Amino acid sequence: MLKVGYIGLGIMGKSMARNILHGGYPVMVHNRSREIVKELVSEGATEAFSPAEVAANTDVVFTNLPDSPDVLNVVFGEKGISEGGKPGLIYVDHSTIKPAVSRQIYEKLAEKGIKSLDAPVSGGDIGAKQGTLTIMVGGDDFILEKVKPILSLCGKTITYVGGPGTGQIAKAANQIMVAAQMVAMAELLIFSQKAGADCKKVVEAIKAGAAQCWTLDVKPQRLFEGNREPGFKAYLQAKDLNIIMETAREYGIPLPSAAIDAQLYNAMLQLGNGQQDNSAIISVIEQLAGVHLNESNH
């Protein structure tokens, strides 16, 4: 049985590592904040104190980190995966980073005989807990086949997109749609309320028709209850949109709607709401409209 390492135990990573552990694999874990490490150790995981230690003692290392610089540091920095990993190690990155960075990692690790996959995920904290994530994979297909049994403990849809970096391209495409849905939901809720309708009834009326989407199925009820706690933090949504806009500039791709969504999420960060859920983008629309969603929904 493959020995698994997991680095980055945030909202997503801790649940994914737990699912792999409960799936019967030996799991070694590392995280900057040690509290969750201790929690997983109490459930049967092994503790590590550096990415190099994880890489030296496992067959497959997974990372789930905030952004490109974090991934580069964990892979190539002092006591990084590259330092501890031996030829034959498989590295799987679940982070959402720039496609160009994933390609760079693939090429540099290949020189050391380490194979890598970019495998970003979608489905939020609920999908991570339930093991129902969507996983988009770039890299070598035969390497994906080797780790698929482990990935299947975390996701119900695993799609091989193509060569290195293409998993990240798929994730960026996913985030274009997610941001559009979150902003559209915020607009339709404030529109309904300010124009004089019951928002809950409006959502009920439209989510069975052409407007139906995951966002409308899952998020309005939480907002109606005043719950803006993160399933997926807004600052990460903003980061993903900035990755999208940087990549679009590299390739000369016009993305007018995504550009506006990026501005709205960056405005949300300036309001100090970056730690809230990405659905709390409604806070920006509320400010602009001069109303608060919960005023007529309690």
Secondary structure by P-SEA (a helix, b strand, c coil): cbbbbbccccccaaaaaaaaaaaccbbbbbcccaaaaaaaaaabbbbbccaaaaaacccbbbbbcccaaaaaaaacccccccccccccbbbbbcccccaaaaaaaaaaaaaacbbbbbccccccaaaaaacbbbbbbbccaaaaaaaaaaaaacccccccccccaaaaaaaaaaaaaaaaaaaaaaaaaaaaaaacccaaaaaaaccccccccccccccaaaaaaccccccccaaaaaaaaaaaaaaaaaaccccaaaaaaaaaaaaaaaaccccccccccaaaaaaaaccccccccc
